[in-house]
Amino acid sequence: MEKGAAIIYSATVKAAEALHAWLEAQGKRNVLYHGRMPKRARTEAQDAFMGGASTMVATNAFGMGIDRADIRAVIHYQLPGSLEAYYQEAGRAGRDGKEARCTLLYDHSDRRLQLYFAGKLPLHRRKVERMALYARGTACRWRAILEYFDERAPFERCGHCDACVAPAPAPEAPVLQVRREATLQVGDQVQVPRYGAGVVQSVGDDRVAVELPRRGIREFIPRFVRRVLRRKER
């Protein structure tokens, strides 16, 4: 991959400042940008990056109007709040048409952080859960993004993302057996003990994501999820 610039996104000011300081301590010069900085400092940081600085560490406050062509990497140090935000921020890489790399680092605690930001708003919380499902998923990344935006993928696998280049190893037989017994599919109406009725959003080898009324999307072990049989199936 050719040399170029990189943007490292974090979800909080605290994380951005810590990462900026750590990189500096390793001898990696970088520019810091977040919304709590004075306007003049933000302008200077943006000008420095657009003027040739190789690395920007920032929160999502950075990005509007940024069109630097040689960004070779966009790294999400923490989980973004939605797939819309991730797609927009990752899309700043490779605008010159040359190879670029987008990396998403996932820690389960980041999901809780974004749910805290979303508060009690059902739509924002659903977006966080969908973003977390994407981060943990094993399906083709490009296909998952296209389907999220209601676009038909012209391929089964893109051949470029981590899920296609280095797919996850097949699970052990007992886990597969549980999944076959469950026979769950996306869109199935199901019942979950203590949680009630819901609709399957995704099916993994060891987890099933179910959207529950007023609870958002939750994950369960497949054996606890029971598909509701339609009348003609009984």
N, C-alpha and C positions, 0 to 999 in steps of 0.2 A: 504494500500500500504506500502511495506517495505521502510525503510529509505535508503537514498542514496544521490547522487549528483544531482545538477540541473545546467543547462546552461540557462542564460537569454540573448537573442540576441536583439540588437538594431540596427537601420539602420545608425546611425551617432555616431561619437566620442563624440559629445556634450551630446547626450542622454545617452550614456554609462557612461560617467563620472558623470552625474547628478544622474543617478540611483544608481551607486556605492556609491556615497556620501550619498544619502538618506537612503540606506539600512544600511550603517555603523552607521548613526545617530539613526536608530531604534534598534541598537544593533545586527544587522544581519551581521556577518562577511562574506566578500566575496572577490573574487579576480577579478581584472580588467585587460582586455586585449583588445588592439586595435592597429591598424597599425601605429599610430603616436608615439607609445612608443618606446624608444631605444631597440635595439635587446636584450641587456642583461636583461632589465626589462620584455620583452615579454617571454624570456626563463624562467626567475624566476617565472612568473605568471603561465606559462604552467606546470612547474615542481611542483608548489604548488598544482595545481588542480589535476594532475595525482598522486600526493603523498598523497591525502586525503582531500584537501579542499572541502567543501560541495557545494559551490556556485561560479559559474563563470559568471561575467557580461562582455559581449564582443560584438564586431561588427563581421561581417562575416569574418574578418581577422583570427578569431580563428576557428579551426576545422580540418584542414588538418592533417591527421595522428593521430587524437584523437580516441582512442579505449578503453575508460574506460567502463568497463562492467556494473557498478552499477549506471548509470545515470538514475534516476527515473523520471526526468521531463526536458522538453525543452520548454521554454517559449519565444515566439516572442513578445517582447514589442512593436515593430513596424512592419509594413507590410514588408515582404521581396520583392525583386524585381521580383521574378518569382516563379512558382510552382516547377521548378527544384531545386532552391535554398532552398525553404521551405522543400521539401521532403528530400533533402540531410541533412539539419540541424536537422530536426525533427527525422530523422532516427538514430541519435546518442543516442537516448533514448532506454533503455530496451534491450541492446545487450546481456544481460545475459539470455534473454528469459523470464524474469519475468515482471510483470505488470509495465507499465510506463504511463505517461500522457504528452501529447503535447498540449499546449495552444497557440492560436493565438489571440492577442488583435488587434482589428481593429478600426482605426480612419480615417475618410475620408481624413484628411490632410496628412496622411501617403502616400496615393495614389499619391497626388500631389508631394510629396517629391520624390518618386520613378520615377515619370514621368520626374521630373527635372533631376535626375541622368541619365535617358535614353536619354535625349537630343532629337534630331530630328530623331533618328534611329527608323524606323517603326517597326522592329521586336522586339526590346527591349520594345517599348511602348505597343505593343500588349501583350507581356508577363506580363507587369504590370497590364493591364486591366483584363487579365484572372486571375491573382492572386487576384485582388480586387473582381472579381465576385465570386471566390471561398470563400473568406472571408465572403462575404455577403450572400452566398447561403444558402438554407435550405435543399438541397438534401444530401444524405449520403456522408460523406466526403471521405471515402475510395473508394466508387464507382466513385466519381468525379475525384479523383487522378488517378485511374486505367484507366478511359476513356480518361483522358488527355494524358496519355502515350500510347494510342492506345491498351490497354489491355481490354479484356472482363471480367467484374466483374461476379463472379459465384454466386452472390447474389443480391437481390434488395436493402436490407439494411443490414449493417454489424452488427448492434445491439450494437455497442460500442461507436460510436462518438456522439457528442452532438445533431446532427440532428436526430439520431435514438433514443437515450435515452430520449431526451426531445424535441420532434419536435415542431416547431413554431405553435402557435394557428392558426386555420383556419381564414382567413380574412373575413370581413363582406360581406354580400351578394352583395352590389353595386360593390365592387371591383371584385368579381367573375363574375358578369354580364359583366363587361367591358372585362374581359379576354375571356369569351365565345364568345362575339361578334367579338373579334379580330381574333379568331381561328388561332393563330400563332403557328408555330412549328419551332424547330431548323432546319436551312437549308433553310427556306423560303426566297425567294427574295422579298424585300419590298421597298417601297418608304417612305421617311420621309420628310415632308415639310421643305424647306430651306437647307436640307442636301443631298437630292437626293437618289440614289439607294444604297442598301446594302443587307447584308445577316444576318438573325437572328442567334445569337450565343447562347442565352439562353432566356427563358421566365419565368418571375416571376409573382406573383399576382398583383404587382403594377409597375413593370418595365420590359422593354424588351431591351436586349442588342443586338445591331446591329453593325456589322463590316462594316465600310464605307471605300471606296477607299481613300487612302492618309489621312484619318482622324483617323484610328484605330477603336477600339471598343468604342461605346458611348451608354448610356442608355437613354431610352425615356419612357414616359407614354404611355401605350398600345393604347389609342385612337388616338394618333398621327401617329401610324405606320400602313401603309396600305399594305397588301399583294398583290404582283403583280400576277394577274391571268395568268396561262399558257393558251395557245391557246385552248387546249381541254377542259379547264374549263369554257371558256366563252360561 
